Structures are given as C-alpha cells and as structure tokens.
Amino acid sequence: MFCNEVKGKSALAISRDLGLSYKSAFVLLHKLREAMAEEMRGRVVGGEGKVAEVDGGYFGGYVRPANMKADRLDRRYTRNQSGKRKVVVIVRERGGNSVPAVFNSESRASAFIRARIAKGTTVHADEAAAWDHLHERFEVKRINHEQAYSLDGACTNWAEEYFRRLRRAEVGIHHHIAGAYLLRYAQESSWREDNRRVSNGDQVNRIAHLALKRGKSVDFTGYWQRHIAS
C-alpha cells in the first residue's frame, strides 16, 4: 500500500498525505530508489545487431548572478562556478533497458560506457568530444544537434526522452535533485522509463519485492544518528 501511495510524489507531499515527518518520508523514498537500483546492478545493454544511445545532462551547481550587471561574472569559467555541477550519463538500448551514472564531466564516463555496452552494439551519440573514444570499440553514428535531431539514421532521441523524464521530476516533483543523491534520482527515472509500459500494479509489486529482500541501506545506515556529535 505504501509503495502505491508514494509513486510519483515528493517527500513533502507524502509527509502531508500519510502523516509522516518529512525526514521519515525522505528516507523511505530513497530506500525505494535503492531497491529500484538493484535491478541495474551489473547491467549490460546492447549486443550484436542492437543499438544503444549515449548522452549526458548536467544538474546542480547553479550560481546566482549578481544584481548589478557590472558585478556579474562569466559563469562559463571554472573559477566562477560552484564546483557542485555533475553530469548524469545515460546508456540506453533502443527498445530495451537503460543504465545511468554520475560523473564530474562527460569525459570521465569512458570506462563506465565500455563496461555497460556489449560488443557488436551500434552506438549513437552527439558531437561532444567526450564520446570520441567510442569509435575505438564500437560502430558509432554521430548527430550534430545544431543541424538536426535526426539525420542519416543517427539520433539520440531515446536518451533525450530519458532526460525529459528526469527534468520533469526535477521541476515538477522534487525541485532539487542535485547533490549527494543525484544518482538515486537518476536511477529512479531510468527504472520508470524502462517500465513505462508495465501496469502500475505490477510496478508496485516489483518495487515492494525488491525493497523487502534488501539488507541494510547503502546510503542511510545510521542516518538518524548523524546529527549527534561524536
């Protein structure tokens, strides 16, 4: 019942609807996200004759511009950034599953992508220099989004669809998904996107089963005691 009540809601809405404290709702939601992530452990997508798409989206690290124009800094320079900006990299098989990860920059995702895409897969990516290394291992089709979203059979629409879901969750539900738990939000969106054709009842049963068979939480063991000074 709890899984059904919390589906697609923020911790604030759940605390209000179910009479829980915000802290309790926040922890329970993240434990459900941990359970969803269990299905992605060691996942490899693609294979001979299959297509996978790779893309990255940046979250967090917003720097508020100064009020006076003369005081505003060029936020394109690293020295004027907060250092908290992270990129979610998604590897998604067309008609199949996806797997996300979080890095400081797209260029650091090389080993992750190699490990999560099977040999023989055709990979589609945009023109970002971070994906140049993919040509060494895979047949790669590139798309320049300044020219077109789909051209000569190359596109990253499946990856872009994933980021649309993640952005909607950020703006419409959680309002802030950056920081220490960005990966968990990314994994939740990946799970929901992969199971978008599965009935709500089946989704609830799967999440409940995953949550009940888990051991201790990875992120929240000792969470309630963290405010106590050692």
N, C-alpha and C positions, 0 to 999 in steps of 0.2 A: 504493500500500500504506500509506504514512504517513497519508494522509487517512482511510483506513478505520480505522486503529489509534487515531487521536486523537478520533474522533467521539464527542462527549458526555462527554469526560473532562476532568479538571482538569490543569493543568500539572504538579502534584506527582505525579499518577497516571501521566502519560505519562513523566516523567523516571524513574520507578521501573520501568515496564514496558518501555521502549525503551532504557534505559541511557544516557539523556541527562542533562546537567546541568539543574537547574531553570531556569536562565536561558535555556538553549537552547530548552527546551520552551515556556517562556512567550513568547519572541519568535516562534517558529514558529506557535503558536496564534493570536497576534494578527495575524500576516501572513495567515493563512487567514481571519480575520474581516475584514480589509481587503479580501480578494478577494470575500467574500460581499457586502460593501457596494457593490461595483462595480455589481451588478445594480439597486441602488436609486438610482443617480446620476440626478438629474433626473426621478425617477418621479412621475407624477401619477395619482391614483386617482379612481374615480368617473366621472361623466358623466351625460348625460341619462337619467333613469329609474332611476339606480342609487342605492345607499345606502352611506354611509360613516359610521363611528363615530369619535369623538374622545374621548380620555381621557388623564389624566396620573397618574403614580405617582412618589412621592418615594423617593430612595435616598441612603444615606450621611448623614454629619453627626450620627451618634449621640453624645450627650453622656451620659456615665455619671453617674447620680445619686449624691450624696454618701451616705456610710454613715449618718450621723445625720440624722434627719428634720428637725431644726432647721436643718441646713446646706443642705438641698436647695433648689434654685432652680426657679422656674416656667419650664420649658423652652419654653413657648408664646411667650415674649417673644424678640424678635430678639437682644436684648443677652445673653441666656443661651444662645444657640445657637452652634455652632462655625463657621458660615458655609460649611460644606462640603456642605450638603444641596442636591441637584439633583433636578430633575423630568424624567422621561422622558415625552415626549408622543408618543402613537401615533395615527396616522391610518390607519384600516383599512377597506378596502372589503369589504362582505359578499360572500362567495364569490369574493373577489379578493385582491389584494396589499395590503401594508401598508408604511408608511414611518415610522421613528421619528426623534426628535431630542431633544437635551438642552438644558435651559434652567435658569436660576436660579429661575424661577417660571412657573406656567402662563400668567400674563397676558402674558408675553413671547413666546408662541408664535404670536401673531396673524399675522404676515407669513408664517411658515412654513406655517401651515394654509391660508391663502389661496392660496399658491403651489402647494400639493400636492393640492388638491381641485379637480376640474374643475367648471365652471359647469353648472347643471342637476342637481347632486347633492343628494339629501336627506341632511342631516347629523343624526345622533343624538348627544346629549351629556347629561351630568348637569347638575345645577342650579348648578354652580360659576359664580361671577360672571365668571371668566376667559373663558367661552365666550359671553358675551352679544353680543360683536361679530359672531358668526357669522350673526346674524339679518339683518345688513345685506346679506349676499351670497348666502346660501343659505336654502332652506326648512329649518327646524330643528325637531326634536322633542326635547323635554327630558324626562328621567326623574329623579324625586326618589327616591334610594335609601333614604331613611328611610321611604318609603311602600311602595315595591315595586321589584323588579328589572326588571319588565316591565309596562307599563301603557299602554293605549290605543295600542298599536303602537309605543311608544317603549322602547328598551332599548339598552344598550351592552355586551351580552354578548360580542360578538366582540372588542371592545377589552379587556374584562376577561379573556378567555381568553388573550390575549397576555401580560398581566401575570402570570397564573398561571404561564405557562411561564418568564417572566423571574425570578419569585420562586423557583420550583423550582430554577432554575440557580444562583441566589444561595445558597440554603440547602443544597441537596444536592450541588452540584459545586464551585463556586468559593468559597463562603463570604463573599466580599467582592468586590463588583463596582462599588463607588462609586469616585469619583476621576477621574483623567485619562482612563481608558479606558472609562468608563461607556457612552459612545456605541457603542463597538465591541461590548460585550456586548449592548446593546440591538439593534444591527443583526443580530448573530448570531441572537438569539431571534426577530427578525422574519423572517429568512430561513428559519429552521427551521419556524416556524409556517406560513409561506406554502407551504412544500414538504412539509408533513407527510404528504401523500398520495402523494408521489414515493418510489419504491423507494430503499433505501439505496445500491444500486449506482449508480443514476443521480445521486443526490446527490453521491456521492464523485467521479464523473466530472466533474460540473459544477464543483465546488469546485476540483478539480485543474486543470481547463482555465482557470478564472478566475485561479488563482494563477500558473500558468505564463506567462500572457500579460501579467501586470502588470510594470510597470517597478520603479523604486525604491520602497521602502516609505515611506509618508507619515509614519508615527509612529516608525519605528525606523532611519532612515538615521543612521548614526553612533552608534547605541545602545551598541555595545561600547566606544566611546571616551569616553563621558560621565563615567566615573569618573576619567579622567585630568585632573589640574588643568591649566588653560590657562596 
